Amino acid sequence: MYANIGFFLAALLAAVCTLTDIKTRKIYNVLTYPAVLVGIALNLLAGSYANIYGGIIIFAMYLYFFLSGKMGAGDLKLAVALALLLGMQPVLLGSLAAGILLLIWGFAATWHRTGQLQTAVLVVAGKVPGGEAPYGAILGPASVLIAIMCWH
């Protein structure tokens, strides 16, 4: 029962954060902090600590990317909330999927904008700044879709 509630809340959180991240390039604390608290509460009520441990691991992983300037704080908080609600595995695989999709997005957008293949390759390689990308807008839906695939 708690897993179904967690999944529903994760899907709702992913949908709203996708919209706000695309529109404003922000993932708001008013969305992520309550989701983290509800995720912790649901796991404690279920007597399951795996998602709490997974949330800590995701926090550490995303904190590294945040502190190195590669990712925003909203992405970090969204990933932790999703790990608490869905589990660590969907978020890890969703992170990988989001990274790959954003590489493709950055390549295509740069090539389209500049018309130069070399510049697009340099953006993907991290040699040339390619602009800010809405990582959370991809992370949320990817994690939810992977959670669905893991259940079947």
N, CA and C atoms as an extended XYZ file, in Angstrom:
456
Properties=species:S:1:pos:R:3:atomname:S:1:resname:S:1:resid:I:1 pbc="F F F"
N         0.812       -1.194        0.000 N   MET     1
C         0.000        0.000        0.000 CA  MET     1
C         0.860        1.264        0.000 C   MET     1
N         1.893        1.288        0.863 N   TYR     2
C         2.745        2.473        0.929 CA  TYR     2
C         3.531        2.671       -0.360 C   TYR     2
N         3.886        1.561       -1.022 N   ALA     3
C         4.616        1.669       -2.293 CA  ALA     3
C         3.743        2.333       -3.354 C   ALA     3
N         2.451        2.007       -3.363 N   ASN     4
C         1.542        2.635       -4.330 CA  ASN     4
C         1.393        4.125       -4.063 C   ASN     4
N         1.312        4.489       -2.794 N   ILE     5
C         1.227        5.913       -2.438 CA  ILE     5
C         2.508        6.621       -2.858 C   ILE     5
N         3.653        5.990       -2.567 N   GLY     6
C         4.943        6.570       -2.951 CA  GLY     6
C         5.059        6.752       -4.445 C   GLY     6
N         4.608        5.746       -5.202 N   PHE     7
C         4.672        5.844       -6.662 CA  PHE     7
C         3.785        6.983       -7.164 C   PHE     7
N         2.559        7.060       -6.662 N   PHE     8
C         1.638        8.115       -7.091 CA  PHE     8
C         2.235        9.492       -6.793 C   PHE     8
N         2.783        9.668       -5.584 N   LEU     9
C         3.375       10.960       -5.220 CA  LEU     9
C         4.609       11.264       -6.068 C   LEU     9
N         5.413       10.234       -6.365 N   ALA    10
C         6.594       10.433       -7.206 CA  ALA    10
C         6.188       10.854       -8.616 C   ALA    10
N         5.160       10.218       -9.158 N   ALA    11
C         4.686       10.577      -10.500 CA  ALA    11
C         4.161       12.010      -10.524 C   ALA    11
N         3.424       12.392       -9.504 N   LEU    12
C         2.905       13.757       -9.407 CA  LEU    12
C         4.051       14.760       -9.264 C   LEU    12
N         5.002       14.451       -8.394 N   LEU    13
C         6.169       15.317       -8.198 CA  LEU    13
C         6.950       15.459       -9.501 C   LEU    13
N         7.175       14.349      -10.196 N   ALA    14
C         7.921       14.389      -11.456 CA  ALA    14
C         7.200       15.261      -12.486 C   ALA    14
N         5.887       15.131      -12.568 N   ALA    15
C         5.124       15.908      -13.549 CA  ALA    15
C         5.219       17.407      -13.262 C   ALA    15
N         5.007       17.781      -12.015 N   VAL    16
C         5.031       19.209      -11.665 CA  VAL    16
C         6.443       19.776      -11.810 C   VAL    16
N         7.454       19.030      -11.346 N   CYS    17
C         8.832       19.515      -11.452 CA  CYS    17
C         9.304       19.588      -12.892 C   CYS    17
N         8.813       18.703      -13.738 N   THR    18
C         9.143       18.773      -15.161 CA  THR    18
C         8.632       20.089      -15.742 C   THR    18
N         7.410       20.420      -15.431 N   LEU    19
C         6.838       21.670      -15.945 CA  LEU    19
C         7.583       22.895      -15.426 C   LEU    19
N         7.853       22.932      -14.125 N   THR    20
C         8.532       24.114      -13.575 CA  THR    20
C         9.974       24.203      -14.053 C   THR    20
N        10.648       23.057      -14.202 N   ASP    21
C        12.038       23.098      -14.649 CA  ASP    21
C        12.140       23.552      -16.099 C   ASP    21
N        11.217       23.125      -16.928 N   ILE    22
C        11.227       23.567      -18.327 CA  ILE    22
C        10.864       25.054      -18.422 C   ILE    22
N         9.843       25.457      -17.676 N   LYS    23
C         9.346       26.832      -17.779 CA  LYS    23
C        10.268       27.844      -17.109 C   LYS    23
N        10.739       27.546      -15.896 N   THR    24
C        11.494       28.541      -15.117 CA  THR    24
C        12.930       28.137      -14.822 C   THR    24
N        13.300       26.916      -15.193 N   ARG    25
C        14.623       26.367      -14.874 CA  ARG    25
C        14.836       26.264      -13.360 C   ARG    25
N        13.727       26.051      -12.637 N   LYS    26
C        13.787       25.904      -11.180 CA  LYS    26
C        12.929       24.732      -10.742 C   LYS    26
N        13.393       24.064       -9.708 N   ILE    27
C        12.613       23.045       -9.023 CA  ILE    27
C        12.447       23.569       -7.603 C   ILE    27
N        11.230       23.837       -7.226 N   TYR    28
C        10.956       24.594       -6.011 CA  TYR    28
C        10.995       23.742       -4.748 C   TYR    28
N        11.538       24.350       -3.685 N   ASN    29
C        11.610       23.700       -2.376 CA  ASN    29
C        10.233       23.329       -1.848 C   ASN    29
N         9.234       24.123       -2.171 N   VAL    30
C         7.872       23.859       -1.710 CA  VAL    30
C         7.370       22.521       -2.250 C   VAL    30
N         7.986       22.011       -3.293 N   LEU    31
C         7.650       20.700       -3.841 CA  LEU    31
C         8.540       19.596       -3.282 C   LEU    31
N         9.838       19.865       -3.216 N   THR    32
C        10.777       18.797       -2.871 CA  THR    32
C        10.858       18.513       -1.372 C   THR    32
N        10.855       19.540       -0.537 N   TYR    33
C        10.982       19.296        0.909 CA  TYR    33
C         9.822       18.464        1.459 C   TYR    33
N         8.572       18.800        1.141 N   PRO    34
C         7.483       17.942        1.628 CA  PRO    34
C         7.574       16.518        1.069 C   PRO    34
N         8.018       16.375       -0.181 N   ALA    35
C         8.143       15.041       -0.770 CA  ALA    35
C         9.194       14.216       -0.028 C   ALA    35
N        10.293       14.848        0.370 N   VAL    36
C        11.322       14.146        1.149 CA  VAL    36
C        10.752       13.710        2.490 C   VAL    36
N        10.058       14.617        3.155 N   LEU    37
C         9.478       14.277        4.467 CA  LEU    37
C         8.434       13.166        4.357 C   LEU    37
N         7.581       13.241        3.347 N   VAL    38
C         6.567       12.195        3.144 CA  VAL    38
C         7.251       10.874        2.800 C   VAL    38
N         8.290       10.918        1.979 N   GLY    39
C         9.026        9.700        1.632 CA  GLY    39
C         9.630        9.040        2.862 C   GLY    39
N        10.228        9.834        3.737 N   ILE    40
C        10.791        9.286        4.981 CA  ILE    40
C         9.680        8.690        5.833 C   ILE    40
N         8.580        9.420        5.976 N   ALA    41
C         7.463        8.937        6.801 CA  ALA    41
C         6.877        7.636        6.256 C   ALA    41
N         6.666        7.566        4.947 N   LEU    42
C         6.110        6.345        4.347 CA  LEU    42
C         7.021        5.140        4.584 C   LEU    42
N         8.325        5.359        4.441 N   ASN    43
C         9.266        4.255        4.659 CA  ASN    43
C         9.324        3.837        6.123 C   ASN    43
N         9.239        4.785        7.032 N   LEU    44
C         9.221        4.446        8.454 CA  LEU    44
C         7.936        3.708        8.815 C   LEU    44
N         6.812        4.164        8.276 N   LEU    45
C         5.533        3.486        8.534 CA  LEU    45
C         5.536        2.054        7.991 C   LEU    45
N         6.188        1.857        6.867 N   ALA    46
C         6.260        0.526        6.267 CA  ALA    46
C         7.319       -0.348        6.946 C   ALA    46
N         8.147        0.277        7.780 N   GLY    47
C         9.224       -0.475        8.425 CA  GLY    47
C        10.311       -0.881        7.455 C   GLY    47
N        10.434       -0.137        6.378 N   SER    48
C        11.415       -0.423        5.328 CA  SER    48
C        12.443        0.703        5.295 C   SER    48
N        13.697        0.315        5.449 N   TYR    49
C        14.749        1.329        5.496 CA  TYR    49
C        15.589        1.368        4.226 C   TYR    49
N        15.337        0.464        3.295 N   ALA    50
C        16.139        0.401        2.065 CA  ALA    50
C        16.069        1.713        1.288 C   ALA    50
N        14.870        2.289        1.160 N   ASN    51
C        14.742        3.544        0.414 CA  ASN    51
C        15.387        4.710        1.155 C   ASN    51
N        15.394        4.655        2.476 N   ILE    52
C        16.064        5.709        3.247 CA  ILE    52
C        17.567        5.631        3.010 C   ILE    52
N        18.128        4.411        3.070 N   TYR    53
C        19.555        4.252        2.773 CA  TYR    53
C        19.857        4.651        1.331 C   TYR    53
N        18.974        4.264        0.421 N   GLY    54
C        19.144        4.653       -0.979 CA  GLY    54
C        19.087        6.160       -1.157 C   GLY    54
N        18.192        6.819       -0.422 N   GLY    55
C        18.106        8.275       -0.478 CA  GLY    55
C        19.395        8.937       -0.016 C   GLY    55
N        20.031        8.351        0.998 N   ILE    56
C        21.309        8.887        1.494 CA  ILE    56
C        22.398        8.719        0.435 C   ILE    56
N        22.411        7.578       -0.233 N   ILE    57
C        23.404        7.335       -1.287 CA  ILE    57
C        23.184        8.295       -2.460 C   ILE    57
N        21.938        8.458       -2.863 N   ILE    58
C        21.619        9.403       -3.943 CA  ILE    58
C        22.002       10.826       -3.537 C   ILE    58
N        21.725       11.183       -2.276 N   PHE    59
C        22.105       12.509       -1.785 CA  PHE    59
C        23.614       12.721       -1.930 C   PHE    59
N        24.407       11.734       -1.503 N   ALA    60
C        25.864       11.864       -1.585 CA  ALA    60
C        26.328       11.990       -3.029 C   ALA    60
N        25.752       11.186       -3.903 N   MET    61
C        26.124       11.215       -5.312 CA  MET    61
C        25.790       12.573       -5.941 C   MET    61
N        24.582       13.030       -5.729 N   TYR    62
C        24.152       14.295       -6.319 CA  TYR    62
C        24.817       15.497       -5.645 C   TYR    62
N        25.166       15.359       -4.368 N   LEU    63
C        25.869       16.446       -3.687 CA  LEU    63
C        27.211       16.707       -4.350 C   LEU    63
N        27.883       15.644       -4.757 N   TYR    64
C        29.150       15.809       -5.473 CA  TYR    64
C        28.946       16.645       -6.735 C   TYR    64
N        27.921       16.292       -7.528 N   PHE    65
C        27.666       17.035       -8.768 CA  PHE    65
C        27.245       18.471       -8.486 C   PHE    65
N        26.481       18.672       -7.420 N   PHE    66
C        26.074       20.037       -7.051 CA  PHE    66
C        27.292       20.865       -6.640 C   PHE    66
N        28.132       20.315       -5.770 N   LEU    67
C        29.294       21.059       -5.285 CA  LEU    67
C        30.319       21.324       -6.383 C   LEU    67
N        30.347       20.465       -7.400 N   SER    68
C        31.275       20.687       -8.510 CA  SER    68
C        30.684       21.639       -9.561 C   SER    68
N        29.454       22.107       -9.332 N   GLY    69
C        28.838       23.072      -10.239 CA  GLY    69
C        28.204       22.453      -11.471 C   GLY    69
N        28.069       21.151      -11.507 N   LYS    70
C        27.510       20.476      -12.672 CA  LYS    70
C        25.991       20.361      -12.630 C   LYS    70
N        25.398       20.666      -11.465 N   MET    71
C        23.972       20.431      -11.284 CA  MET    71
C        23.427       21.409      -10.242 C   MET    71
N        22.155       21.721      -10.346 N   GLY    72
C        21.536       22.632       -9.403 CA  GLY    72
C        21.038       21.922       -8.145 C   GLY    72
N        20.758       22.712       -7.131 N   ALA    73
C        20.267       22.167       -5.861 CA  ALA    73
C        18.886       21.537       -6.018 C   ALA    73
N        18.064       22.081       -6.902 N   GLY    74
C        16.739       21.513       -7.125 CA  GLY    74
C        16.818       20.094       -7.670 C   GLY    74
N        17.777       19.858       -8.556 N   ASP    75
C        17.983       18.514       -9.090 CA  ASP    75
C        18.367       17.547       -7.978 C   ASP    75
N        19.231       17.995       -7.089 N   LEU    76
C        19.651       17.175       -5.955 CA  LEU    76
C        18.454       16.804       -5.088 C   LEU    76
N        17.659       17.794       -4.718 N   LYS    77
C        16.512       17.533       -3.835 CA  LYS    77
C        15.450       16.679       -4.533 C   LYS    77
N        15.254       16.883       -5.818 N   LEU    78
C        14.313       16.052       -6.569 CA  LEU    78
C        14.779       14.598       -6.584 C   LEU    78
N        16.060       14.378       -6.834 N   ALA    79
C        16.592       13.015       -6.879 CA  ALA    79
C        16.427       12.313       -5.531 C   ALA    79
N        16.685       13.016       -4.448 N   VAL    80
C        16.529       12.418       -3.112 CA  VAL    80
C        15.066       12.080       -2.854 C   VAL    80
N        14.170       12.996       -3.178 N   ALA    81
C        12.741       12.740       -2.976 CA  ALA    81
C        12.285       11.530       -3.785 C   ALA    81
N        12.720       11.447       -5.030 N   LEU    82
C        12.346       10.314       -5.870 CA  LEU    82
C        12.916        9.001       -5.326 C   LEU    82
N        14.139        9.038       -4.824 N   ALA    83
C        14.739        7.825       -4.252 CA  ALA    83
C        13.965        7.364       -3.027 C   ALA    83
N        13.493        8.294       -2.219 N   LEU    84
C        12.711        7.928       -1.044 CA  LEU    84
C        11.346        7.370       -1.428 C   LEU    84
N        10.770        7.880       -2.498 N   LEU    85
C         9.429        7.456       -2.912 CA  LEU    85
C         9.438        6.230       -3.827 C   LEU    85
N        10.461        6.106       -4.685 N   LEU    86
C        10.499        5.025       -5.675 CA  LEU    86
C        11.534        3.951       -5.358 C   LEU    86
N        12.583        4.341       -4.681 N   GLY    87
C        13.721        3.457       -4.463 CA  GLY    87
C        14.929        3.986       -5.208 C   GLY    87
N        16.094        3.477       -4.830 N   MET    88
C        17.336        3.971       -5.407 CA  MET    88
C        17.529        3.528       -6.860 C   MET    88
N        17.174        2.296       -7.188 N   GLN    89
C        17.426        1.768       -8.529 CA  GLN    89
C        16.766        2.587       -9.643 C   GLN    89
N        15.478        2.930       -9.527 N   PRO    90
C        14.894        3.746      -10.602 CA  PRO    90
C        15.567        5.113      -10.754 C   PRO    90
N        16.039        5.674       -9.647 N   VAL    91
C        16.686        6.985       -9.728 CA  VAL    91
C        18.077        6.865      -10.347 C   VAL    91
N        18.809        5.812       -9.988 N   LEU    92
C        20.124        5.617      -10.616 CA  LEU    92
C        19.989        5.405      -12.120 C   LEU    92
N        19.070        4.533      -12.511 N   LEU    93
C        18.864        4.294      -13.943 CA  LEU    93
C        18.254        5.509      -14.633 C   LEU    93
N        17.357        6.222      -13.932 N   GLY    94
C        16.795        7.457      -14.467 CA  GLY    94
C        17.860        8.522      -14.645 C   GLY    94
N        18.831        8.566      -13.736 N   SER    95
C        19.943        9.516      -13.841 CA  SER    95
C        20.772        9.223      -15.084 C   SER    95
N        21.030        7.950      -15.310 N   LEU    96
C        21.789        7.550      -16.489 CA  LEU    96
C        21.023        7.898      -17.766 C   LEU    96
N        19.740        7.569      -17.787 N   ALA    97
C        18.914        7.878      -18.961 CA  ALA    97
C        18.845        9.385      -19.199 C   ALA    97
N        18.671       10.150      -18.126 N   ALA    98
C        18.602       11.612      -18.268 CA  ALA    98
C        19.916       12.169      -18.795 C   ALA    98
N        21.021       11.651      -18.305 N   GLY    99
C        22.323       12.111      -18.789 CA  GLY    99
C        22.512       11.845      -20.271 C   GLY    99
N        22.135       10.650      -20.707 N   ILE   100
C        22.266       10.296      -22.126 CA  ILE   100
C        21.351       11.165      -22.985 C   ILE   100
N        20.103       11.329      -22.541 N   LEU   101
C        19.166       12.161      -23.316 CA  LEU   101
C        19.633       13.606      -23.393 C   LEU   101
N        20.202       14.127      -22.307 N   LEU   102
C        20.676       15.512      -22.339 CA  LEU   102
C        21.931       15.673      -23.192 C   LEU   102
N        22.757       14.641      -23.266 N   LEU   103
C        23.891       14.697      -24.195 CA  LEU   103
C        23.398       14.796      -25.636 C   LEU   103
N        22.410       13.972      -25.947 N   ILE   104
C        21.824       14.005      -27.298 CA  ILE   104
C        21.171       15.361      -27.551 C   ILE   104
N        20.420       15.851      -26.561 N   TRP   105
C        19.753       17.152      -26.653 CA  TRP   105
C        20.794       18.255      -26.891 C   TRP   105
N        21.852       18.267      -26.085 N   GLY   106
C        22.893       19.296      -26.216 CA  GLY   106
C        23.574       19.250      -27.566 C   GLY   106
N        23.852       18.040      -28.035 N   PHE   107
C        24.468       17.871      -29.349 CA  PHE   107
C        23.564       18.436      -30.440 C   PHE   107
N        22.307       17.987      -30.440 N   ALA   108
C        21.369       18.404      -31.490 CA  ALA   108
C        21.094       19.909      -31.430 C   ALA   108
N        20.885       20.441      -30.231 N   ALA   109
C        20.590       21.872      -30.100 CA  ALA   109
C        21.768       22.724      -30.548 C   ALA   109
N        22.974       22.315      -30.185 N   THR   110
C        24.161       23.086      -30.576 CA  THR   110
C        24.395       23.007      -32.078 C   THR   110
N        24.238       21.829      -32.636 N   TRP   111
C        24.424       21.674      -34.078 CA  TRP   111
C        23.384       22.499      -34.837 C   TRP   111
N        22.145       22.457      -34.353 N   HIS   112
C        21.083       23.234      -34.994 CA  HIS   112
C        21.350       24.737      -34.876 C   HIS   112
N        21.779       25.169      -33.692 N   ARG   113
C        22.002       26.597      -33.435 CA  ARG   113
C        23.214       27.135      -34.204 C   ARG   113
N        24.306       26.352      -34.234 N   THR   114
C        25.536       26.851      -34.851 CA  THR   114
C        25.743       26.361      -36.272 C   THR   114
N        25.134       25.215      -36.598 N   GLY   115
C        25.353       24.629      -37.916 CA  GLY   115
C        26.717       23.979      -38.059 C   GLY   115
N        27.451       23.845      -36.946 N   GLN   116
C        28.792       23.276      -36.994 CA  GLN   116
C        28.856       21.996      -36.173 C   GLN   116
N        29.173       20.907      -36.843 N   LEU   117
C        29.267       19.610      -36.189 CA  LEU   117
C        30.372       19.602      -35.138 C   LEU   117
N        31.492       20.227      -35.433 N   GLN   118
C        32.623       20.238      -34.503 CA  GLN   118
C        32.243       20.899      -33.175 C   GLN   118
N        31.515       21.998      -33.224 N   THR   119
C        31.084       22.677      -32.009 CA  THR   119
C        30.144       21.787      -31.204 C   THR   119
N        29.237       21.091      -31.875 N   ALA   120
C        28.309       20.191      -31.191 CA  ALA   120
C        29.061       19.068      -30.492 C   ALA   120
N        30.068       18.521      -31.144 N   VAL   121
C        30.877       17.457      -30.539 CA  VAL   121
C        31.635       18.002      -29.338 C   VAL   121
N        32.161       19.203      -29.437 N   LEU   122
C        32.891       19.812      -28.319 CA  LEU   122
C        31.981       20.072      -27.122 C   LEU   122
N        30.722       20.431      -27.370 N   VAL   123
C        29.763       20.625      -26.279 CA  VAL   123
C        29.524       19.307      -25.558 C   VAL   123
N        29.300       18.244      -26.305 N   VAL   124
C        29.056       16.927      -25.712 CA  VAL   124
C        30.287       16.460      -24.933 C   VAL   124
N        31.475       16.764      -25.430 N   ALA   125
C        32.710       16.365      -24.758 CA  ALA   125
C        33.005       17.237      -23.545 C   ALA   125
N        32.237       18.302      -23.350 N   GLY   126
C        32.454       19.183      -22.211 CA  GLY   126
C        33.559       20.197      -22.410 C   GLY   126
N        34.007       20.358      -23.632 N   LYS   127
C        35.096       21.299      -23.928 CA  LYS   127
C        34.591       22.719      -24.159 C   LYS   127
N        33.335       22.845      -24.542 N   VAL   128
C        32.739       24.145      -24.830 CA  VAL   128
C        31.426       24.212      -24.055 C   VAL   128
N        31.161       25.325      -23.347 N   PRO   129
C        29.884       25.411      -22.633 CA  PRO   129
C        28.709       25.364      -23.598 C   PRO   129
N        27.701       24.584      -23.214 N   GLY   130
C        26.562       24.417      -24.115 CA  GLY   130
C        25.289       25.032      -23.589 C   GLY   130
N        25.364       25.697      -22.467 N   GLY   131
C        24.164       26.299      -21.898 CA  GLY   131
C        23.515       25.383      -20.883 C   GLY   131
N        22.627       25.951      -20.154 N   GLU   132
C        21.940       25.249      -19.077 CA  GLU   132
C        20.864       24.338      -19.657 C   GLU   132
N        20.772       23.131      -19.102 N   ALA   133
C        19.765       22.171      -19.560 CA  ALA   133
C        18.883       21.781      -18.376 C   ALA   133
N        17.607       21.560      -18.603 N   PRO   134
C        16.687       21.209      -17.506 CA  PRO   134
C        16.788       19.726      -17.136 C   PRO   134
N        17.836       19.374      -16.389 N   TYR   135
C        18.099       17.984      -16.037 CA  TYR   135
C        16.930       17.359      -15.278 C   TYR   135
N        16.379       18.085      -14.306 N   GLY   136
C        15.272       17.548      -13.518 CA  GLY   136
C        14.047       17.236      -14.353 C   GLY   136
N        13.874       17.981      -15.444 N   ALA   137
C        12.727       17.747      -16.323 CA  ALA   137
C        12.808       16.387      -17.001 C   ALA   137
N        14.001       15.845      -17.119 N   ILE   138
C        14.193       14.522      -17.706 CA  ILE   138
C        14.303       13.466      -16.603 C   ILE   138
N        14.993       13.811      -15.517 N   LEU   139
C        15.209       12.864      -14.416 CA  LEU   139
C        13.908       12.323      -13.841 C   LEU   139
N        12.953       13.192      -13.560 N   GLY   140
C        11.699       12.766      -12.948 CA  GLY   140
C        10.937       11.757      -13.789 C   GLY   140
N        10.579       12.113      -15.015 N   PRO   141
C         9.850       11.151      -15.854 CA  PRO   141
C        10.642        9.869      -16.129 C   PRO   141
N        11.957        9.984      -16.319 N   ALA   142
C        12.767        8.788      -16.584 CA  ALA   142
C        12.741        7.846      -15.380 C   ALA   142
N        12.845        8.397      -14.179 N   SER   143
C        12.825        7.566      -12.968 CA  SER   143
C        11.468        6.889      -12.783 C   SER   143
N        10.394        7.621      -13.043 N   VAL   144
C         9.052        7.044      -12.913 CA  VAL   144
C         8.844        5.940      -13.951 C   VAL   144
N         9.264        6.182      -15.185 N   LEU   145
C         9.116        5.147      -16.230 CA  LEU   145
C         9.934        3.903      -15.895 C   LEU   145
N        11.113        4.093      -15.376 N   ILE   146
C        11.945        2.941      -15.010 CA  ILE   146
C        11.325        2.195      -13.828 C   ILE   146
N        10.728        2.924      -12.890 N   ALA   147
C        10.040        2.265      -11.780 CA  ALA   147
C         8.900        1.394      -12.296 C   ALA   147
N         8.180        1.883      -13.286 N   ILE   148
C         7.098        1.102      -13.881 CA  ILE   148
C         7.663       -0.164      -14.530 C   ILE   148
N         8.754       -0.013      -15.269 N   MET   149
C         9.355       -1.171      -15.935 CA  MET   149
C         9.915       -2.176      -14.932 C   MET   149
N        10.415       -1.709      -13.799 N   CYS   150
C        10.965       -2.612      -12.779 CA  CYS   150
C         9.872       -3.409      -12.093 C   CYS   150
N         8.662       -2.892      -12.040 N   TRP   151
C         7.566       -3.575      -11.353 CA  TRP   151
C         6.984       -4.697      -12.180 C   TRP   151
N         7.247       -4.709      -13.489 N   HIS   152
C         6.614       -5.723      -14.344 CA  HIS   152
C         7.589       -6.751      -14.786 C   HIS   152
